[in-house]
Amino acid sequence: MGKLTTHVLDTAHGKPGADINVSLYRVDGDTLQHVITTTTNSDGRTDEPLLEANGLLVGKYQLQFNTADYFRNAGVSLSDTPFLDDVIIRFGVDDANSHYHVPLLVSPYSFSTYRGS
């Protein structure tokens, strides 16, 4: 059975990105279908997979990480219009029986992602 997981690393401070709101959407053309909103734990991970088993379907998805709020709460001075407010990652699932891990490495001015394991 497949599953979708994520985690966040704060590369500016060299630590897990804790207490970051993460929302997952299914993308259907121009429509976003909200699936789940959760918060990362002290290890920068969600306590449960975002999707698993029959909930993980082939198709396009979008993860939204509320990173500006996280950095403000960490004491980083950001403008009212920060360079990165919400980091959005769109990705595809072509095998619903696989494990898709989508990590986010983020600072106030950059981010990176990859398909993890």
ZAMARGU-4260 file (C-alpha; in steps of 0.2 Angstrom, whole numbers, plus 5000, padded with zeros to 4 digits):
<rodrens>
0) 5000/5000/5000 | 5006/5017/4996 | 5008/5032/5006 | 5013/5051/5006 | 5024/5059/5019
5) 5033/5075/5021 | 5045/5084/5033 | 5053/5101/5034 | 5071/5106/5038 | 5074/5124/5043
10) 5091/5127/5034 | 5093/5144/5040 | 5094/5138/5058 | 5100/5120/5055 | 5085/5112/5064
15) 5068/5103/5060 | 5054/5115/5055 | 5042/5112/5070 | 5024/5119/5071 | 5023/5123/5052
20) 5005/5122/5045 | 5004/5110/5030 | 4990/5108/5018 | 4988/5095/5005 | 4976/5097/4990
25) 4972/5086/4975 | 4974/5096/4959 | 4960/5093/4946 | 4963/5105/4931 | 4961/5122/4939
30) 4952/5116/4954 | 4961/5112/4971 | 4952/5099/4982 | 4957/5101/5000 | 4963/5084/5007
35) 4970/5088/5024 | 4978/5102/5035 | 4990/5097/5048 | 5005/5104/5058 | 5023/5097/5059
40) 5029/5090/5075 | 5045/5094/5085 | 5055/5083/5072 | 5048/5093/5057 | 5037/5078/5052
45) 5019/5075/5052 | 5013/5063/5065 | 5004/5052/5052 | 5006/5050/5033 | 4996/5064/5024
50) 4988/5050/5013 | 4990/5031/5014 | 4982/5015/5007 | 4966/5018/4997 | 4968/5037/5000
55) 4983/5039/4989 | 4977/5040/4971 | 4986/5042/4954 | 4986/5061/4950 | 4993/5078/4953
60) 4994/5085/4971 | 4999/5101/4979 | 5007/5104/4996 | 5007/5121/5004 | 5019/5125/5019
65) 5015/5141/5029 | 5033/5146/5031 | 5033/5164/5034 | 5022/5162/5050 | 5035/5149/5055
70) 5050/5161/5053 | 5041/5175/5061 | 5037/5164/5076 | 5056/5159/5076 | 5060/5178/5078
75) 5066/5181/5060 | 5062/5199/5054 | 5051/5198/5038 | 5043/5211/5028 | 5024/5213/5027
80) 5026/5205/5010 | 5039/5192/5013 | 5049/5184/4999 | 5043/5167/5003 | 5026/5167/5012
85) 5018/5150/5008 | 5029/5137/4999 | 5019/5127/4986 | 5025/5111/4979 | 5016/5102/4965
90) 5020/5084/4961 | 5013/5069/4953 | 5009/5052/4959 | 5010/5039/4945 | 5010/5023/4956
95) 4997/5023/4971 | 5007/5008/4978 | 5023/5017/4981 | 5029/5028/4995 | 5031/5046/4990
100) 5041/5057/5003 | 5041/5076/4999 | 5054/5085/5010 | 5055/5103/5011 | 5072/5112/5015
105) 5068/5130/5018 | 5075/5147/5023 | 5067/5164/5022 | 5074/5167/5005 | 5075/5149/4997
110) 5069/5132/4996 | 5072/5115/4989 | 5063/5098/4987 | 5066/5081/4980 | 5058/5064/4980
115) 5064/5056/4996 | 5063/5039/5003
</rodrens>
